[in-house]
């Protein structure tokens, strides 16, 4: 059974690489594009009111298999493999290969080497950029965006503690399908934090539960460690220490630090119990 979230296949059309694996009226090779908006929605259906499945950041590459007449493109993100509809206005033909990424939870872009002018854009953690040169305190991209050097790192720069990355998002508004400091959901927080630390991570919490780490034994569950992941149906939280977790959640409508036992009891009272605890070792 193919997961539709990760499988670019519909009854009328599918990716060429799926030929012989799925049924479709026709198979197409697809064309690679680059996300040019700071952040672009990836929606379940091709209209602005459709469910937000996830988001794509500026610099991400996406393989597009179909376009409609209303300005939407259907394809698959090259990073985590998610499939959905993206506004065509947020895409362009691929530009220069990225050399760096944004390491701050968000930063501003300026059109000159000064922070005293209005910013031209806001870029988010994980955004991949091409840096053509440095000028004093700024990294400069091909479109002449000047980004503070303190907020830019090489592609092979990784954080030592993904939990510390997640903690930086405390207070970020909760957004279903979000994966940035402008709005984030529970699995988006895990994915962004782990990616910042150099660990690949699937997008949704059920994928994370099945694909990350190892399940803890009953004895190990009594001594949770920083970085353990606690899963419920449709939710995930990151263990900070023996007492607390950090998670993006709709109860607080924000990323929050919460007492672990209190959170488990609160969520159980709402009808959901812990389905697993995983350790990334």
N, C-alpha and C positions, 0 to 999 in steps of 0.2 A: 504494500500500500504506500503510495507516494504522498508525502506531506505537501499539500497545495501551497503552503507558505514558502516552501523551498523548491518547488517544482514549476517551472514556467511551461505549463501545459493547460490548454483548454480544449473543449471538443472541436473547435474550429481551427486551432493553431497551437503549435508547440515548438520548443527549441529544437534545432536540428540534432543536438547531441542526445536528445531523448528518443530519437527514431528507433523503433524496435522495442522500446521500453514502455511507451504509453501509446494510447490511441488518439489520433487527431486527424482532422481533414487534410492538413498540410503542415510541413515542417520548414522552419526558416532558420537561417544562420544567425541572424541578429547583427546589430551594429553597436559598437561601443561609443558611449557618450560620457561626458564629465558633468558633474553637478556644479553649476556656477553660482547659484544662490547660496547665501550663507547657510541656510538650512531649508530643505525641501521636504514636503510631506510625501509619504508613500501610502497610498490609500487602497482600500479593498476594492472600491469601484471608482469609475472615472468621473467623479463630480466632487465639488468642494465640500459637500455635506456628508460624504461617505466616511466610514470609520477610518481613523488614522491607525494604520498598522505599525508603522515605524517612521523614522526620518532618515534622510541622507544629508550628509554634510558637504559643504563646498570642497571640491577636489576629489570626492568619491567617484569611482568609475561604475557605470551601470551598462549592462547589455540590453538594448531595446529590441523587442521582437514585433511590436505593433504600435500603430498610431491611430487615433480616431479623429473625427472632424471637429471635435470640441477642444482640441489643444491638450490632450492627454496622451502619454506614452506608457506602454506596458512592458515591463522588463524585470530584470533580476540584478540586484546589487552584487557587485563583484566581491565585496568584502565578506559579509555574513550570508550571502546567498538569498536574501529575502526577496520575494516577488510581489509586485504591486504596480499601481498606477501613479505616475509622477507627472506634474505639470511640464509640458514641453518647454515653457518659458524658462524653467530652471535648469535646462540642459544645453550643452553645446558640444561641438566636436572636441575631442581631447586636446589639451594644450601641452605645455611643457611638463615633463615628468616631475612629480613632487620630489623635493629634497629634504623638506623639513615638515614639522607639524606644530600645531598650537598646543602648548603644555599648560597654560593657565585655563581656568574653567571658562573664561571668555576674555577677549581682548578687542581693542579697536584698531581699525586700519585708517591711516591718514594718507592724504595725497601729497604730503611734503614732510620733510624730517623735523616735524614739530608736533607737540601734543596740544598746542594752543589754537588749533583750528578745528572746525567741526569734523568729526570722524566720518569717513565715507562708508564704513561697513562695520559690523560686529561679527567676529569670528569666534568659533567655539572649540572647546577642548577636543582634540583628535582631528581637527581640520588639517588636511594635507595640502601643503603649499610648495611652490617652486621659488626658491630664493636665488636671485641672480647676483646680488652683491649686498654688502653691508655698508652703511653710512652712519658713522658714529654710533648712536644707540638704537639704530633701526635696521631691520632686515627688509630688503626691497624685493618685491615680486615683479613678474613681467608686466603686470598692469599698473605698475608704479605705486602700488600700495606700500606704505611704510608701517611696519609692525614693530612694536617695542621688542627689542632683543630679549628682554627678561621673560617674555611670554612665548618664545620660539625655541624649539629644540630639534636636533637632528632626528631623522626617522628611526635611528637605532638607539635613541635615548629612551629609557624606561624608568618608571618610578620603582622604588624599592618595596613599597607597602601599598597594595591596592586598597586596603581599608582606609588608609589616610587619604587617598584620593576620594573615596566615597564620602568621607567626613567633610570634605571641602564643599560638598553639595548640600549640606544641611541648610534648610530654609528655602531651597529651590521649590517652586510650586509643583504640585503633582500634575502630570499630564499623561493621560493614556496614550501610549505610543511614542512618548517623548524620549529623547536621549541627549539632552543638553541642559545647561544651567538656566535656560529660559523656561524649561519645563521637562520633567523626566518621570518615568514610571519605574516600578520596582526592578524589572529585569533590565531596563535601560541603564539604571544606575550600576548594576552588576557588570553589564557589558562594557560600559565606558570605563569603569574603574579597572577592570581586569585588562582591557586593551591598553590602558595607559601604563600598566605594569608589564606589558609584553606577553600577556596570555590571551590566546584566541578564545572567543566566547560566543556561543550562539545567542540569538536575540531574545527568545521568549523563555519564561521561567520553566515551562515543562521541558523544553529543549535543554536548558541548563541543568535541570535535575537529572536528566537521563545521560547527559554528555560530559559533565564536569566532575572531577574528583572521584572519591570513593565513599560509599555509605559507611557511616559510623556504627560501631557495635553499641549495644545497650549500655555497656560500661563506659564507652567513650562519650556517649551523649551526656553523661553526668559531669563531664569536665570539658565543656566547650572551650575552644581556642579561638583566638583572634584570626579571622579569615574563614572560619567555618560558614557554610551557607545553610540556612534553615528554609525549608520549602513547605508551602501549603498548596492546595489546588489553586493555581492562578496567582500565587504570590511567592516572593523570595525576600529574605532579609540577610544581612551580613552581620556576623558576630564581631563585636568590638573587643569584648573582654568577658570575664566570667559572669558578668551581670547584665550587660547591655548589648543592644543591636542598633544598627543604623539601616534604615530602609525608607524608600519612597512609598508612600501609602495614601489611600484616599480617606482614611480616618482623620489624619492630620491635614490632608490636602497639601502635603509638603514632604520633603525628605527630613526625617526626624530621628533623633536618638531616643530610644525607649527601653525601659526595663524589660528584659527578655521574658521573665515569667509573667509579668503583667500583660505583655503583648500577646503571648500564647493564650492566656486566659481570655483576654478580650476578643481575640479572633475566634477562639473556640465557642464563646458565647454567641458569636454571630453565625455559627454553624460550620466552621471550617477547622479541621485539626491538622497538625503537622503530618506531612506525608513522607518526609525524609530530611536527613541532615548529612551534608557532604563535606568532606575535607579535601583541600587541594594540595595534597602532598605526594 
